[in-house]
Amino acid sequence: RMQEWEETRPDKIANREVIQAGGAFIKFAYVSGGIQSLRWVTVGGNCPMCNAMNGKTISVKSSFGSKGDVINVEGTNPLTIRDTLWNPPLHQGCDCMIVNA
């Protein structure tokens, strides 16, 4: 398992960081443009967790979830949010995004 982690972990982290940076940039652009609310939207093939988030709308001053919150979706294992969820991704492989609500 450690061998696999050494080989695959850097790519997984890089992929997640790119998606997080993109979401943070989009949020910054919306806020700079005076947008007051954001909506989580799914793109492409989605898991039940992403589908549960689809359409969730928040104020730009709020988050989509807080550290310790649990997302429970029937048929999946509960997902505990590790850090404040300001923008996607929700999990590895997530291709969700935020849009102007």
Number of C-alpha atoms within 10 A of each C-alpha: 6 8 8 8 10 10 11 11 13 11 11 13 11 11 15 20 13 12 19 19 14 17 20 16 13 17 21 14 12 18 16 10 9 10 16 14 18 25 19 22 18 19 12 8 10 15 13 13 20 22 17 15 17 18 16 14 19 16 13 19 10 14 14 20 18 15 11 12 16 13 16 14 14 9 8 11 10 13 15 14 16 12 11 14 17 20 24 23 23 21 14 10 13 20 18 23 21 25 16 15 14
